[in-house]
């Protein structure tokens, strides 16, 4: 149990560091796309599975889905002409 908790904390810290790096570059949607699924994974595995909390499990699922939405928005913003970061 403690090894799983330590692994989840490590994944969370690395995801948070990556999200902070993306946010400093002004890539807010990409930062959300990195951080939300990591938060969701921590909520699903630690809250839902280890602590047997149904509400934390579904909250984690919601974060993962929101992360996929943020990934789609980051992709759309970089590929759509007329936006500030469009690839030409």
Secondary structure, 3 states (H helix, E strand, C coil): CHHHHHHHHHHHHHHHHHHHHHHHCCCHHHHHHHHHHHHHHHHHHHHHHHCCCHHHHHHHHHHHHHHHHHHHHHHHHHHCCCCCCCCC
